Amino acid sequence: MATHKFTIGQQVQFVPGAAEFHIPGGLYTIVRKLPVEANECQYRVKNVRDGHERILRESRLTPAAAPMAKLHGS
């Protein structure tokens, strides 16, 4: 059985594919882990820019780059 690789509160990056042109790409925050469907994990995510929530499959998400301040220990 598939297991979720992202945690609640984690920021992830979404880049829409050709069939997902209506979903804005960019930075999202994981709001909730959803049940596995068709052997793929799903998440309820919130767009950081506009606050809109949607459901996305794990295969469409990548971990967001760490903010620069955290990289330099600030």
N, C-alpha and C positions, 0 to 999 in steps of 0.2 A: 504494500500500500504506500502511496506517495505521502511524504511529510513536507510540511511547510518550511521553506528556507528563510523567509523573512519574518521579522517580529513586529508586533504592534508598536507603533510610534516610529519605526524605521522609515527613512526617506529612500525612495526608489525613483528610477528614471524610466519613463515610458516613451518609446518612439513608435508612432503609429505606422502600421503597414498600409498597403494600398486599399485594403478592404476596411480600414479603420480611419479613413480620412476625416470623419466627423468627430473623432475624439482628439482633443488637443494633446500634443506631446508635452513633455516637460517633467518637472519634479512633482511627485506625489508622496503623501504620507500614508502608511498602512494604518487603517482604522480598525479593521477586524479581519481575522482569519475566517474563511468560509469553508464549508465542507468540500471535500474532493469530488470532482465531477469528471467522468470519463478519464479517470486516473491522472487528473491534473489538479493541482492546488489552485484555489482562487482567493482573491482578497477584495475587501471593500477598501477603496483608496479615496483620498481627498486631494484634489488639485491644490497645490500650495498657492498658486497665483489667484485663482478665482473661487476657491472653496467648494467647488462642485464635487459631489461624491459619485463614484461609479464602481462597477465590478470589473476587475481585470484578471486574466489568467497569469499565473506565475511565469510562464514561458515568455511573456511579453514584457517582463520587468527585469531591470538590472539594478544592482546596488548603486545609490547615488554617490558621487565623489564626496569625500569629506570636505567640509568648509575649510578655506585657507587658514583661518585662525587656529583651528584644531591641528592642522598639519605642522604649524610652527610652535605649538605648545602654549599658545596664548589663551 
